[in-house]
């Protein structure tokens, strides 16, 4: 494909960070058995279909986020579409299981939690941002790593990740396919100058000249009736510490079209100058695709590694 201008740069993102997707217009509320904390929504017809993990999915009234306009939402407190998220957590006994469950069930947006002690896997259903869930698991005193998100078998490629590794700007951007017309976006950055910064998905993953060699903002051929290119992600608002969080959705964006392209952050909100940082977009693991306990490169157990192995500043 023409946009893969730099093969070497496409290997920079790590598949251990993951974010994925759900079936078109699917509600994920039936992935776990119903509980008093997770009642069935009223006036919704359910059709159950088992998948290879023994879970089920339901076709129901689409969430309200599906009706948002073409521009992405940048509100960090916006309600995200529901997804199933998997973590590998260092647990040794039922006491560990209870501690993890009790902590996660107090988080706003978490509908249900399942724990597989034998595989040390925690599955979380809900609309909570990844950063919030990760911090909650860390607060239990246990090491954890995000290993997948979404629904298996619904999309060939359901999630991608882009990692900024410095030397001054650090960050992680995750995009997940919610359905064929909607993508969920989460991003954390540090090292930015305070204020507003434009950011976008650009055509190429060529970082030989940094952001200057990534081409134009990505857009579909013959895309009509849009005020901005499809790859325009709006604005990041960095606080006085230079940190920025972003959660939102983007209509018509398909993550399978983004592999090998790049995410670019600009010095100004209007993108009037070349970007100040860029990172290649790579495929990320989906649900049930990443149960490995050992790193294939050095044999390290997954919880002996840390975010520092991938991003040298916590974001």
C-alpha positions in Angstrom: 0.0 0.0 0.0 1.2 3.4 -0.9 1.0 4.9 2.5 3.5 2.5 4.0 6.4 4.7 3.1 8.7 3.5 6.0 8.7 -0.2 6.9 11.1 0.3 9.7 8.8 2.8 11.5 5.8 0.6 11.5 7.4 -1.7 14.1 7.7 0.9 16.8 4.3 0.5 18.4 3.8 -2.3 20.9 0.9 -4.7 20.7 0.9 -5.2 24.4 -1.2 -2.1 24.7 -4.6 -2.8 23.2 -7.9 -1.3 22.4 -10.6 -2.9 20.1 -14.1 -3.2 19.1 -17.7 -4.3 19.3 -20.3 -5.5 16.7 -22.2 -2.9 14.7 -25.0 -1.4 16.9 -24.3 -4.0 19.6 -24.9 -3.4 23.3 -22.3 -5.3 25.3 -24.5 -5.5 28.4 -25.1 -9.2 27.9 -21.4 -10.2 27.8 -21.6 -11.2 31.4 -24.5 -12.8 33.3 -27.0 -10.1 34.5 -26.7 -8.9 38.0 -28.6 -6.3 40.2 -25.8 -3.8 39.3 -26.3 -4.5 35.6 -30.0 -4.7 34.7 -31.2 -5.3 31.2 -32.2 -2.0 29.4 -35.9 -1.6 28.9 -37.6 -2.0 25.5 -34.6 -3.8 24.0 -34.9 -7.0 22.0 -31.9 -9.4 22.5 -30.6 -12.0 20.2 -27.9 -14.1 21.8 -24.9 -15.6 20.0 -22.2 -17.5 21.8 -18.6 -16.8 20.8 -15.4 -18.7 21.3 -14.8 -17.3 24.8 -18.2 -18.6 26.1 -19.5 -15.0 26.2 -22.6 -13.7 24.4 -23.5 -10.5 22.6 -26.8 -8.8 22.1 -28.3 -6.7 19.4 -30.1 -3.9 21.0 -30.8 -0.2 20.7 -27.5 1.6 19.9 -25.9 3.7 22.6 -26.5 7.5 22.4 -22.9 8.0 21.4 -23.7 6.6 18.0 -25.7 9.7 17.2 -23.0 12.3 17.8 -22.0 14.6 14.9 -19.0 14.1 12.6 -16.6 16.1 14.8 -14.9 14.1 17.6 -15.8 14.7 21.2 -13.0 16.1 23.3 -14.6 16.1 26.7 -12.7 13.9 29.1 -15.9 13.2 31.0 -17.9 12.3 27.9 -19.7 8.9 28.0 -17.8 6.5 25.8 -19.4 3.5 24.0 -19.2 0.3 26.0 -16.4 -2.2 25.4 -15.0 -5.3 27.0 -11.5 -4.7 28.4 -9.0 -7.4 29.5 -6.1 -7.0 31.9 -3.5 -9.5 33.0 -3.2 -9.0 36.8 -0.7 -10.6 39.2 -3.2 -12.5 41.5 -2.4 -15.4 43.8 -5.5 -16.2 45.7 -9.2 -15.6 46.1 -8.4 -12.6 48.4 -6.7 -11.0 45.4 -9.7 -11.7 43.3 -12.1 -10.1 45.8 -9.8 -7.0 46.2 -9.7 -6.5 42.4 -13.4 -6.9 42.0 -14.3 -4.7 44.9 -12.1 -1.9 43.6 -13.3 -2.0 40.0 -17.0 -2.2 40.9 -16.7 1.2 42.6 -15.7 2.9 39.4 -18.3 4.9 37.5 -19.0 3.3 34.1 -18.0 -0.2 35.1 -21.0 -2.6 34.7 -19.5 -5.9 35.5 -16.2 -7.6 36.3 -15.1 -11.2 35.7 -11.9 -12.7 37.1 -10.1 -15.8 35.8 -7.6 -16.6 38.5 -6.0 -19.5 36.7 -5.1 -17.3 33.7 -4.8 -14.2 35.9 -7.1 -12.3 33.5 -9.6 -9.7 34.6 -12.4 -8.8 32.2 -14.2 -5.5 32.6 -17.4 -4.5 30.8 -18.2 -0.8 30.7 -17.6 2.7 29.3 -14.8 3.6 31.7 -11.6 5.0 30.1 -8.6 2.8 30.1 -6.5 5.2 32.2 -9.1 5.1 35.0 -9.3 1.3 35.1 -5.5 1.0 35.0 -5.0 3.4 37.9 -7.7 1.5 39.9 -5.9 -1.8 39.5 -2.6 -0.2 40.5 -4.2 1.1 43.6 -4.9 -2.5 44.7 -1.1 -2.9 44.9 -1.0 -5.5 42.1 0.8 -5.3 38.8 -1.4 -5.2 35.8 -1.2 -4.9 32.0 -3.8 -4.1 29.5 -3.9 -7.0 27.0 -7.1 -6.6 24.9 -10.3 -4.7 24.4 -13.4 -5.3 22.2 -15.2 -8.4 20.9 -13.3 -11.2 19.1 -14.3 -12.2 15.6 -16.4 -9.1 14.9 -13.6 -7.3 13.0 -10.5 -8.5 11.3 -8.7 -5.4 12.8 -10.5 -3.8 15.7 -7.9 -1.8 17.5 -4.8 0.2 16.9 -2.2 2.0 19.1 0.3 4.8 18.6 3.0 5.5 21.2 5.0 8.7 21.6 8.4 7.9 23.2 10.0 11.3 23.6 12.5 12.8 24.0 10.2 15.6 25.2 6.7 14.5 24.4 5.3 11.2 25.6 1.9 9.6 25.1 -0.3 6.8 24.1 -3.2 7.0 21.6 -5.7 4.1 21.3 -8.4 3.7 18.8 -11.1 1.0 18.9 -13.8 0.1 16.3 -17.2 0.3 18.1 -19.0 -0.4 14.8 -18.3 0.1 11.1 -19.4 3.8 11.4 -17.8 4.7 14.7 -14.4 4.6 16.4 -13.6 5.2 20.1 -10.5 7.3 20.8 -8.5 7.6 24.0 -5.3 9.5 24.4 -2.9 10.6 27.2 0.0 13.0 26.7 2.7 14.6 28.8 5.5 17.0 27.9 3.3 19.4 25.9 3.4 23.2 26.4 0.4 24.4 28.3 -2.6 25.4 26.1 -4.4 24.1 23.0 -2.7 21.8 20.4 -4.2 20.5 17.2 -3.7 16.8 16.5 -4.5 14.6 13.6 -4.0 11.3 11.8 -1.7 11.9 8.9 -1.3 10.0 5.6 2.1 8.3 6.2 4.1 6.6 8.9 7.4 8.0 7.5 9.2 9.6 10.5 12.5 10.2 8.8 12.0 13.9 9.2 9.7 13.7 12.1 6.2 15.0 11.7 7.3 16.9 8.5 7.4 13.7 6.5 4.0 12.3 7.5 2.1 14.0 4.7 -1.3 15.6 4.8 -4.1 15.0 7.2 -5.7 11.6 6.3 -9.0 11.7 4.5 -11.1 9.3 2.4 -11.0 9.7 -1.4 -14.0 11.6 -2.7 -15.2 12.3 0.8 -18.0 14.9 0.5 -19.9 17.3 2.7 -17.4 17.4 5.5 -15.9 20.5 7.0 -12.6 18.9 7.9 -10.6 15.8 6.8 -11.6 12.6 8.4 -8.2 12.4 10.2 -8.7 15.7 12.0 -9.0 14.8 15.7 -9.7 18.3 16.9 -7.9 19.8 19.9 -5.8 18.7 22.8 -6.0 21.0 25.9 -2.8 20.7 27.9 -2.9 21.8 31.5 -0.2 23.8 33.4 1.9 20.6 33.8 1.8 19.9 30.1 -0.5 16.9 30.4 -3.5 16.3 28.2 -6.3 13.7 28.3 -8.7 13.0 25.5 -11.7 10.7 25.2 -14.1 10.8 22.4 -15.6 9.2 19.3 -15.3 9.8 15.6 -17.8 8.8 13.0 -16.8 7.2 9.7 -13.3 6.4 11.0 -12.2 2.8 10.4 -9.2 1.7 12.3 -8.2 -0.9 9.6 -7.5 2.0 7.3 -5.0 3.6 9.8 -2.3 0.9 10.1 1.0 2.4 9.0 -0.1 6.0 9.1 0.8 8.3 12.0 -0.7 10.5 14.8 0.7 14.0 14.8 0.5 16.7 17.5 1.0 20.4 16.5 2.4 23.4 18.3 -0.8 25.4 17.7 -4.5 24.7 17.6 -4.9 25.7 13.9 -2.0 23.3 12.7 -0.4 26.3 10.9 3.1 24.8 11.4 4.6 21.3 11.1 3.8 19.0 13.9 6.0 18.9 17.0 5.7 15.1 17.6 4.5 12.1 15.6 4.2 8.3 16.2 3.3 5.4 13.8 0.0 3.7 14.2 0.2 -0.1 14.6 -2.3 -2.9 15.1 -3.2 -3.8 18.7 -4.5 -7.0 20.3 -8.2 -7.7 20.6 -10.1 -9.6 23.3 -8.8 -13.2 23.8 -5.8 -12.6 21.5 -3.0 -11.9 24.1 -3.0 -14.3 27.0 0.8 -14.7 26.9 2.4 -14.5 30.3 6.0 -14.2 28.9 7.6 -11.7 26.7 8.7 -13.5 23.5 11.9 -11.4 23.3 13.4 -11.9 26.7 11.2 -14.3 28.7 10.1 -11.7 31.2 6.8 -12.3 32.8 4.2 -9.7 31.8 3.8 -8.1 35.2 7.6 -7.8 35.7 7.5 -5.3 32.8 6.1 -1.9 33.3 4.9 1.1 31.3 8.4 2.3 31.5 9.4 -0.4 29.0 7.3 1.3 26.4 6.8 5.0 27.4 9.4 6.5 29.7 7.0 9.0 31.2 3.8 8.0 32.9 0.8 9.3 31.0 
